[in-house]
Amino acid sequence: MLVDLHVHTNISSRCSSVQPAELVERAYELGLDAVAVTEHSTFRGAQVNHEYALERGFKVFRGMEVFTELGDMLVFGWQEHIRYYLFPFADLASEVEKRGGVIIPAHPCRGEADARHRFKDELPGELLESIVAIETHNGAMTRKSNDMAELIRKKHRLFGTGGSDAHHVSHIGRCITVFEEEPSSDAELIEALKSGKYRAAYGEELYRQRSK
């Protein structure tokens, strides 16, 4: 099952130009089985896209991206609106744990210039205690950044996810997560993410293999 686990749309992310119709159309073109909409600090955009896609026979998982002092976190299982400012990671971890959700650090090796991603070679203990996976393949990052994330994943024996971090329709599917099984709901997606039965991949390489 091919899933782009990190997409932003213009419903709730002002930095994105992707419309729900474009999202579904592009996903179908690429042969994706699902995408996850992860707007900044709100669940609303994911819900709107989920309902729109459902009527058209496509699957949109619902999550969000939360800005914390330990970096940006993809969150699945907490359906809340968060004011867009620095949200304490400890509070986020507590709320997500209560709901049985999952936290995945997004683009953990984004760059030295970004204070929110200052952990380049190591992850802090409070973060490691609350995660089972990190995003190792991000379509908006360089290969070098993604390679660094992959090294961290291996060092800490974490699972790795892939997502485009799309803010434009042409970016959708650049990086994806390949699941061994087929989660059909948000709850099943969370369980799948905890199980580790998936791998991150670059979309272009996978599409090329499939076309041979």
C-alpha positions in Angstrom: 0.0 0.0 0.0 1.5 3.3 -1.1 0.8 6.3 1.2 2.1 9.9 1.1 2.1 10.5 4.9 2.7 14.3 4.9 0.6 16.6 2.7 -0.6 20.2 3.2 -3.6 21.8 1.5 -5.0 25.2 1.2 -8.0 24.4 3.4 -6.0 25.1 6.6 -2.4 25.7 5.6 -1.9 29.2 4.2 1.5 28.1 2.9 -0.1 25.5 0.5 -1.8 26.0 -2.8 -3.1 22.4 -3.1 -6.8 22.1 -3.4 -8.8 18.9 -2.4 -9.7 18.2 -6.0 -6.1 18.5 -7.1 -5.0 16.3 -4.2 -7.3 13.4 -5.2 -6.6 13.8 -8.9 -2.8 13.8 -8.5 -2.9 10.9 -6.1 -4.9 8.8 -8.6 -2.5 9.7 -11.4 0.5 8.5 -9.3 -1.2 5.3 -8.3 -1.2 6.2 -4.6 -3.6 4.2 -2.4 -4.0 7.0 0.2 -2.5 10.2 1.5 -2.4 11.8 5.0 -3.3 15.4 5.3 -1.3 17.0 8.1 -2.1 20.7 8.3 -0.3 23.0 10.6 -1.8 22.9 14.1 -5.3 22.0 13.2 -7.4 19.0 12.3 -9.9 20.8 10.2 -8.1 20.6 6.9 -7.6 16.9 7.2 -11.3 16.4 8.0 -12.4 18.5 5.0 -10.1 16.6 2.7 -11.2 13.2 4.2 -14.8 13.9 3.5 -14.2 15.2 0.0 -12.1 12.2 -0.9 -14.5 9.7 0.6 -17.2 10.8 -1.8 -14.8 10.1 -4.7 -13.6 6.7 -3.5 -10.2 7.8 -2.3 -8.7 7.5 1.2 -7.4 10.4 3.1 -6.0 9.7 6.6 -6.3 12.6 9.1 -3.4 14.0 11.1 -1.7 17.3 11.7 1.8 18.9 12.1 2.5 20.5 15.4 5.3 23.0 16.1 7.2 22.2 19.3 10.5 23.2 20.9 11.9 19.8 19.7 10.9 20.3 16.1 7.8 19.8 14.0 5.8 16.6 14.8 3.4 14.7 12.6 0.6 13.7 14.9 -2.0 11.0 14.3 -4.8 10.3 16.8 -5.3 13.7 18.4 -8.1 15.6 16.8 -7.7 19.0 18.1 -7.0 22.6 17.0 -3.8 24.0 18.4 -2.9 27.7 18.3 0.1 28.0 16.0 2.9 28.8 18.4 5.5 26.8 20.2 3.6 23.9 21.8 5.4 22.1 24.6 6.5 18.7 23.5 5.8 17.2 26.9 2.2 18.3 26.8 1.8 17.0 23.2 3.2 13.6 24.1 0.9 13.4 27.1 -2.2 14.2 25.1 -1.3 11.9 22.3 -0.5 9.0 24.6 -3.9 9.4 26.4 -5.6 8.9 23.0 -3.4 6.0 21.9 -2.0 8.1 19.0 1.4 8.3 17.5 4.0 11.1 17.1 6.5 11.1 14.2 9.2 13.8 14.1 9.1 15.5 10.7 12.2 16.3 8.7 14.4 15.9 11.8 17.6 16.9 10.0 16.2 20.0 8.4 19.3 22.2 8.8 21.6 24.1 11.1 19.8 27.4 10.4 16.5 26.2 11.8 16.5 26.4 15.6 13.5 24.0 15.7 15.7 21.2 14.3 18.9 21.6 16.2 19.4 17.9 17.0 21.5 16.9 14.0 23.3 13.8 15.2 21.3 12.8 18.2 17.7 12.9 19.5 17.0 14.0 23.0 15.8 11.4 25.5 12.4 13.0 26.1 11.7 12.7 22.4 12.9 9.1 22.1 10.7 8.0 25.0 7.6 9.1 23.0 8.2 7.9 19.5 8.7 4.7 17.5 9.4 6.3 14.1 10.9 9.4 12.4 10.4 10.8 9.0 13.4 9.7 7.0 12.2 10.5 3.5 10.8 14.1 3.1 10.1 15.4 -0.3 11.0 19.0 0.6 14.4 18.1 2.0 17.7 17.3 0.3 19.0 13.8 0.0 21.7 14.7 2.5 19.2 15.7 5.1 17.2 12.5 4.5 20.3 10.4 4.7 21.2 11.9 8.0 17.7 11.1 9.3 18.1 7.5 8.1 21.3 7.2 10.1 19.6 8.4 13.2 16.8 6.0 12.6 19.2 3.1 12.4 21.2 4.3 15.4 18.1 4.3 17.6 16.4 1.3 15.9 13.3 3.4 15.0 11.0 2.9 12.1 11.1 5.3 9.1 8.3 7.0 7.2 8.1 8.9 4.0 6.0 11.9 3.0 6.2 14.6 0.4 5.6 17.6 2.7 3.7 18.8 -0.3 2.6 22.5 -0.5 2.1 22.3 -4.3 0.3 19.7 -6.3 3.5 18.8 -8.2 5.2 17.8 -5.0 2.7 15.1 -4.0 4.1 11.7 -3.9 7.8 12.7 -4.0 8.3 10.6 -0.9 6.0 7.8 0.3 5.5 5.1 2.9 5.1 1.6 1.6 2.9 -0.5 4.0 2.9 -4.2 4.0 -0.7 -4.3 5.1 -3.6 -2.0 4.1 -4.9 0.2 6.9 -8.4 1.3 6.1 -9.1 3.8 8.9 -7.2 6.3 11.1 -7.1 3.8 13.9 -5.7 1.1 11.7 -3.1 3.5 10.4 -1.9 4.3 13.9 -1.6 0.6 14.7 0.3 0.0 11.4 2.7 2.8 12.3 3.4 1.3 15.7 3.9 -2.1 14.1 6.8 -1.1 11.9 5.5 -3.1 8.9 6.4 -0.4 6.4 9.3 1.3 4.8 10.0 4.8 3.4 10.8 5.3 -0.3 11.4 8.0 -2.9 8.4 8.1 -5.2 10.3 8.6 -8.4 12.4 5.5 -7.9 9.3 3.4 -7.0 7.3 4.7 -9.9 10.2 3.9 -12.3 10.4 0.3 -11.0 6.7 -0.2 -11.4 6.8 1.1 -15.0 9.4 -1.4 -16.2 
